[in-house]
Amino acid sequence: MTNMDLAGDETGVRGDEEEMTSLKEVNMKYKVHRLDIIMENGQSQLEQFLNNLEGEVVTIIPNIKKTSLSQIYGATAKVNFLLIVEKIK
């Protein structure tokens, strides 16, 4: 790297710091819900839960329970609950 390349990198870092400062000023609140799920009616269960939320859904994270040897090696998997992150207004 030359000195010119380093100067360009430093400018990029300063821009990121300014952006991070503006993001810190925004006060966002989140709530994490746990939804125990039964796979036979999982779709309707999830749909009903999501429709009852007041805020915006940010992400849904499945927890995969590995109990048997075939599940450990990835042949099958069982989702036993979901974590749902909601952004509150």
PyRosetta script that sets phi, psi and omega in degrees:
from pyrosetta import init, pose_from_sequence

init()
pose = pose_from_sequence("MTNMDLAGDETGVRGDEEEMTSLKEVNMKYKVHRLDIIMENGQSQLEQFLNNLEGEVVTIIPNIKKTSLSQIYGATAKVNFLLIVEKIK")
pose.set_psi(1, 146.2)
pose.set_omega(1, 176.3)
pose.set_phi(2, -100.0)
pose.set_psi(2, 170.9)
pose.set_omega(2, 178.0)
pose.set_phi(3, -61.9)
pose.set_psi(3, -33.4)
pose.set_omega(3, -179.7)
pose.set_phi(4, -65.5)
pose.set_psi(4, -40.1)
pose.set_omega(4, 177.7)
pose.set_phi(5, -62.6)
pose.set_psi(5, -41.3)
pose.set_omega(5, 179.8)
pose.set_phi(6, -63.9)
pose.set_psi(6, -40.4)
pose.set_omega(6, 179.8)
pose.set_phi(7, -63.3)
pose.set_psi(7, -39.4)
pose.set_omega(7, 178.5)
pose.set_phi(8, -64.3)
pose.set_psi(8, -39.3)
pose.set_omega(8, 179.0)
pose.set_phi(9, -65.4)
pose.set_psi(9, -40.4)
pose.set_omega(9, -179.0)
pose.set_phi(10, -63.6)
pose.set_psi(10, -38.1)
pose.set_omega(10, 178.9)
pose.set_phi(11, -62.8)
pose.set_psi(11, -41.6)
pose.set_omega(11, 178.7)
pose.set_phi(12, -62.5)
pose.set_psi(12, -37.7)
pose.set_omega(12, 179.6)
pose.set_phi(13, -66.5)
pose.set_psi(13, -43.1)
pose.set_omega(13, 179.0)
pose.set_phi(14, -60.2)
pose.set_psi(14, -40.4)
pose.set_omega(14, 178.4)
pose.set_phi(15, -62.2)
pose.set_psi(15, -40.7)
pose.set_omega(15, 178.7)
pose.set_phi(16, -65.4)
pose.set_psi(16, -38.2)
pose.set_omega(16, 179.3)
pose.set_phi(17, -63.3)
pose.set_psi(17, -40.8)
pose.set_omega(17, 178.6)
pose.set_phi(18, -64.2)
pose.set_psi(18, -40.6)
pose.set_omega(18, 178.6)
pose.set_phi(19, -64.6)
pose.set_psi(19, -41.7)
pose.set_omega(19, 179.3)
pose.set_phi(20, -64.1)
pose.set_psi(20, -37.2)
pose.set_omega(20, 178.6)
pose.set_phi(21, -62.2)
pose.set_psi(21, -42.6)
pose.set_omega(21, -179.6)
pose.set_phi(22, -68.7)
pose.set_psi(22, -32.2)
pose.set_omega(22, 178.0)
pose.set_phi(23, -70.2)
pose.set_psi(23, -34.8)
pose.set_omega(23, 179.8)
pose.set_phi(24, -65.9)
pose.set_psi(24, -28.0)
pose.set_omega(24, -178.7)
pose.set_phi(25, -70.6)
pose.set_psi(25, -24.3)
pose.set_omega(25, 179.7)
pose.set_phi(26, -79.4)
pose.set_psi(26, 128.0)
pose.set_omega(26, -178.4)
pose.set_phi(27, -101.9)
pose.set_psi(27, 103.9)
pose.set_omega(27, 179.5)
pose.set_phi(28, -108.9)
pose.set_psi(28, 143.6)
pose.set_omega(28, 177.7)
pose.set_phi(29, -120.5)
pose.set_psi(29, 140.7)
pose.set_omega(29, -178.4)
pose.set_phi(30, -127.9)
pose.set_psi(30, 152.6)
pose.set_omega(30, 174.6)
pose.set_phi(31, -130.6)
pose.set_psi(31, 134.6)
pose.set_omega(31, 179.6)
pose.set_phi(32, -106.5)
pose.set_psi(32, 124.5)
pose.set_omega(32, 179.5)
pose.set_phi(33, -108.1)
pose.set_psi(33, 146.9)
pose.set_omega(33, 173.8)
pose.set_phi(34, -111.8)
pose.set_psi(34, 124.4)
pose.set_omega(34, 179.7)
pose.set_phi(35, -117.0)
pose.set_psi(35, 107.3)
pose.set_omega(35, 174.1)
pose.set_phi(36, -71.3)
pose.set_psi(36, 130.5)
pose.set_omega(36, -170.1)
pose.set_phi(37, -123.1)
pose.set_psi(37, 140.6)
pose.set_omega(37, 172.8)
pose.set_phi(38, -109.2)
pose.set_psi(38, 120.4)
pose.set_omega(38, -169.9)
pose.set_phi(39, -62.8)
pose.set_psi(39, -24.5)
pose.set_omega(39, -179.4)
pose.set_phi(40, -63.1)
pose.set_psi(40, -38.9)
pose.set_omega(40, 179.4)
pose.set_phi(41, -123.8)
pose.set_psi(41, 32.1)
pose.set_omega(41, -175.9)
pose.set_phi(42, -62.0)
pose.set_psi(42, -38.3)
pose.set_omega(42, -177.9)
pose.set_phi(43, -65.0)
pose.set_psi(43, -46.9)
pose.set_omega(43, -179.5)
pose.set_phi(44, -69.3)
pose.set_psi(44, -35.2)
pose.set_omega(44, 176.9)
pose.set_phi(45, -60.9)
pose.set_psi(45, -48.8)
pose.set_omega(45, -179.7)
pose.set_phi(46, -64.5)
pose.set_psi(46, -43.7)
pose.set_omega(46, 180.0)
pose.set_phi(47, -60.1)
pose.set_psi(47, -45.0)
pose.set_omega(47, 179.2)
pose.set_phi(48, -63.5)
pose.set_psi(48, -42.9)
pose.set_omega(48, -179.7)
pose.set_phi(49, -63.6)
pose.set_psi(49, -46.0)
pose.set_omega(49, -178.5)
pose.set_phi(50, -64.7)
pose.set_psi(50, -37.0)
pose.set_omega(50, 180.0)
pose.set_phi(51, -69.4)
pose.set_psi(51, -21.6)
pose.set_omega(51, 179.3)
pose.set_phi(52, -88.1)
pose.set_psi(52, -8.2)
pose.set_omega(52, 179.3)
pose.set_phi(53, -75.1)
pose.set_psi(53, 146.5)
pose.set_omega(53, 179.7)
pose.set_phi(54, -94.1)
pose.set_psi(54, -32.1)
pose.set_omega(54, -177.0)
pose.set_phi(55, -91.3)
pose.set_psi(55, -166.0)
pose.set_omega(55, -179.3)
pose.set_phi(56, -97.0)
pose.set_psi(56, 133.6)
pose.set_omega(56, 178.1)
pose.set_phi(57, -78.4)
pose.set_psi(57, 123.7)
pose.set_omega(57, -179.7)
pose.set_phi(58, -88.9)
pose.set_psi(58, -48.2)
pose.set_omega(58, -179.2)
pose.set_phi(59, -159.1)
pose.set_psi(59, 159.7)
pose.set_omega(59, 174.6)
pose.set_phi(60, -125.7)
pose.set_psi(60, 124.2)
pose.set_omega(60, -176.6)
pose.set_phi(61, -115.7)
pose.set_psi(61, 116.3)
pose.set_omega(61, 177.6)
pose.set_phi(62, -81.4)
pose.set_psi(62, 142.1)
pose.set_omega(62, 172.1)
pose.set_phi(63, -102.9)
pose.set_psi(63, 117.2)
pose.set_omega(63, -176.2)
pose.set_phi(64, -99.1)
pose.set_psi(64, 121.1)
pose.set_omega(64, -179.8)
pose.set_phi(65, -90.8)
pose.set_psi(65, 122.2)
pose.set_omega(65, 179.0)
pose.set_phi(66, -106.6)
pose.set_psi(66, 111.7)
pose.set_omega(66, -176.0)
pose.set_phi(67, -116.9)
pose.set_psi(67, -35.3)
pose.set_omega(67, -177.0)
pose.set_phi(68, -106.1)
pose.set_psi(68, 168.5)
pose.set_omega(68, -179.7)
pose.set_phi(69, -61.8)
pose.set_psi(69, -40.1)
pose.set_omega(69, 179.2)
pose.set_phi(70, -66.5)
pose.set_psi(70, -32.9)
pose.set_omega(70, 177.3)
pose.set_phi(71, -71.0)
pose.set_psi(71, -36.5)
pose.set_omega(71, 179.0)
pose.set_phi(72, -63.2)
pose.set_psi(72, -38.9)
pose.set_omega(72, 179.8)
pose.set_phi(73, -86.5)
pose.set_psi(73, 4.8)
pose.set_omega(73, 171.6)
pose.set_phi(74, 89.4)
pose.set_psi(74, 6.5)
pose.set_omega(74, -179.9)
pose.set_phi(75, -69.0)
pose.set_psi(75, -41.1)
pose.set_omega(75, 176.5)
pose.set_phi(76, -138.6)
pose.set_psi(76, 161.3)
pose.set_omega(76, 178.2)
pose.set_phi(77, -149.0)
pose.set_psi(77, 153.2)
pose.set_omega(77, 179.2)
pose.set_phi(78, -127.4)
pose.set_psi(78, 123.7)
pose.set_omega(78, 175.2)
pose.set_phi(79, -87.2)
pose.set_psi(79, 119.7)
pose.set_omega(79, -178.6)
pose.set_phi(80, -100.6)
pose.set_psi(80, -23.8)
pose.set_omega(80, 171.5)
pose.set_phi(81, -158.4)
pose.set_psi(81, 163.5)
pose.set_omega(81, 178.3)
pose.set_phi(82, -119.1)
pose.set_psi(82, 141.7)
pose.set_omega(82, 168.8)
pose.set_phi(83, -102.3)
pose.set_psi(83, 125.9)
pose.set_omega(83, -177.2)
pose.set_phi(84, -117.9)
pose.set_psi(84, 120.8)
pose.set_omega(84, -179.6)
pose.set_phi(85, -96.6)
pose.set_psi(85, 122.8)
pose.set_omega(85, -178.2)
pose.set_phi(86, -114.7)
pose.set_psi(86, 131.4)
pose.set_omega(86, 174.7)
pose.set_phi(87, -89.6)
pose.set_psi(87, 119.8)
pose.set_omega(87, -176.5)
pose.set_phi(88, -89.2)
pose.set_psi(88, 138.8)
pose.set_omega(88, -178.2)
pose.set_phi(89, -72.4)
pose.dump_pdb("model.pdb")
